[in-house]
Amino acid sequence: MEAPAPHSPAEPGSVQIVVTSPEQMRELGRRLAKLLRAGDLVMLSGELGAGKTTLTRGLGEGLGVRGAVTSPTFVIARVHPSLGDGPPLVHVDAYRLSGGLDEMEDLDLDVSLPESVVVVEWGEGKVEELTEDRLQVVIHRAVGDTTDEVRQMTITGVGERWASADLSLLVA
């Protein structure tokens, strides 16, 4: 992984990272897991195939949770209990949900959030009301017929929880 290019500075509370392989994306997830604790909401945005589930797989490894982290597209949400004393991982795919928080209410994310790390793919405009504090991860990749593995990522901490977090620790 590389630091941001000098011509594209990150905004305050934000870090930009270039990832060049799925292995680097998983490693970034493992490093990110070290910053997370119960009650954290992570929102992942990016095109299909951008690496959202790969990043979440690394988060699961870093958090030490049970079960293979796979895309929850067809089940909408999966809970991965901790194998140790850490928080469980709740992995949600909101792609097929068209409504806002009302439609997601059946998932009881507001109940799960205080004791879990909740990761929501495609959550923009749907889960922000769960908490004022969240980590927003935006993944950009080349689109079209390409085998390009390069991902431009922006990770932004929102709210008091992330105000003093040192996200530059994520840049290897």
C-alpha positions in Angstrom: 0.0 0.0 0.0 1.1 3.5 -0.7 0.6 6.8 0.9 -1.6 9.4 -1.0 0.0 11.2 -3.9 1.1 14.7 -3.0 -1.4 16.3 -5.4 -4.4 14.7 -3.6 -4.3 15.6 0.1 -6.8 13.9 2.4 -9.3 16.1 4.3 -8.8 16.4 8.1 -9.9 13.2 9.8 -9.3 11.3 6.6 -6.6 9.2 5.0 -6.1 8.2 1.4 -4.5 4.8 0.6 -3.7 3.0 -2.7 -4.1 -0.7 -2.6 -2.8 -2.8 -5.5 -3.9 -6.3 -4.7 -6.6 -8.3 -2.9 -4.0 -9.4 -0.4 -3.2 -5.8 0.4 -6.9 -5.1 0.9 -7.2 -8.0 3.4 -4.1 -6.7 5.2 -5.6 -3.3 5.4 -8.7 -4.9 6.9 -6.6 -6.6 9.6 -4.8 -3.3 10.4 -8.2 -1.5 10.5 -9.5 -4.1 12.9 -6.9 -3.0 15.5 -8.6 0.5 15.6 -12.2 -0.9 16.0 -14.1 -1.6 19.1 -17.7 -2.6 20.1 -20.1 0.1 19.0 -18.2 1.1 15.8 -20.1 1.4 12.5 -18.1 1.1 9.3 -19.8 2.1 6.1 -18.2 0.7 2.8 -18.9 2.3 -0.6 -17.6 1.4 -4.0 -18.4 -0.2 -7.3 -19.3 -3.9 -7.6 -16.0 -5.8 -7.3 -14.2 -2.9 -5.6 -13.1 -5.0 -2.7 -15.7 -4.3 0.1 -16.1 -7.9 1.1 -12.3 -8.5 0.8 -11.7 -5.7 3.2 -14.4 -7.1 5.5 -12.7 -10.5 5.3 -9.5 -8.9 6.7 -11.5 -7.1 9.4 -13.0 -10.5 10.5 -9.5 -12.0 10.6 -8.2 -9.0 12.6 -11.1 -9.2 15.0 -10.7 -12.9 15.4 -14.3 -13.9 14.6 -15.8 -17.3 13.7 -16.9 -18.2 10.2 -15.7 -17.3 6.7 -16.6 -13.7 5.9 -18.4 -13.9 2.6 -20.7 -11.5 0.8 -24.1 -11.3 2.6 -25.9 -10.1 -0.6 -28.6 -12.7 -0.5 -29.1 -13.1 3.2 -28.6 -9.3 3.8 -26.7 -9.7 7.1 -24.4 -12.2 8.8 -23.2 -12.3 12.4 -19.7 -13.6 13.1 -19.3 -14.2 16.8 -15.9 -13.5 18.4 -13.6 -16.5 19.0 -12.1 -14.6 22.0 -13.1 -11.7 24.1 -13.5 -9.2 21.3 -16.7 -7.9 19.8 -18.7 -9.9 17.2 -18.8 -8.7 13.6 -22.1 -7.9 12.0 -21.7 -7.8 8.2 -24.6 -6.2 6.3 -25.1 -5.8 2.5 -27.7 -3.1 1.9 -27.4 -3.2 -1.9 -30.9 -4.8 -2.3 -32.5 -2.5 0.2 -34.0 0.6 -1.3 -35.3 2.3 1.8 -33.5 4.1 4.5 -33.2 3.1 8.2 -36.9 2.2 8.3 -36.3 -0.7 6.0 -33.2 -1.8 7.9 -35.1 -1.7 11.2 -35.9 -5.4 10.9 -32.2 -6.2 11.1 -32.1 -4.7 14.6 -28.8 -3.0 13.9 -29.5 -0.4 16.6 -29.6 -3.3 19.1 -26.5 -5.0 17.7 -24.4 -1.9 17.4 -23.4 -1.2 21.0 -21.9 -4.7 21.5 -20.6 -5.3 17.9 -18.6 -3.9 15.1 -21.1 -3.4 12.4 -19.9 -3.2 8.8 -22.4 -2.1 6.1 -21.8 -2.4 2.4 -23.8 0.0 0.3 -25.0 1.8 3.4 -24.9 5.4 2.3 -28.2 7.1 2.9 -29.5 4.1 4.8 -27.7 3.8 8.2 -26.2 7.1 9.1 -28.9 7.7 11.6 -27.7 4.7 13.7 -24.9 6.8 15.2 -23.2 10.1 14.9 -19.9 8.3 14.9 -18.8 6.2 12.0 -16.0 5.3 9.7 -16.7 5.9 6.0 -14.6 3.9 3.6 -14.9 4.8 -0.1 -13.2 2.4 -2.6 -12.6 3.6 -6.2 -11.5 1.2 -8.9 -11.2 1.3 -12.7 -14.5 0.3 -14.3 -15.1 -1.5 -17.5 -13.3 -4.5 -19.0 -10.1 -4.3 -17.0 -8.0 -6.6 -14.8 -6.6 -3.5 -13.0 -6.3 -4.4 -9.2 -5.5 -0.8 -8.1 -7.9 0.7 -5.6 -7.9 4.3 -4.5 -9.4 4.4 -1.0 -10.5 7.3 1.2 -11.1 6.4 4.9 -12.8 9.2 6.9 -13.7 9.2 10.6 -17.0 11.0 11.4 -18.0 12.2 14.8 -16.3 12.5 18.2 -15.3 8.8 18.4 -12.9 9.3 15.4 -11.9 12.9 16.1 -8.6 12.0 17.7 -8.0 8.6 15.9 -4.8 8.4 14.0 -5.9 6.9 10.7 -2.4 7.4 9.3 -1.6 4.1 11.1 -3.5 2.4 8.3 -0.9 3.5 5.7 1.9 0.9 5.6 
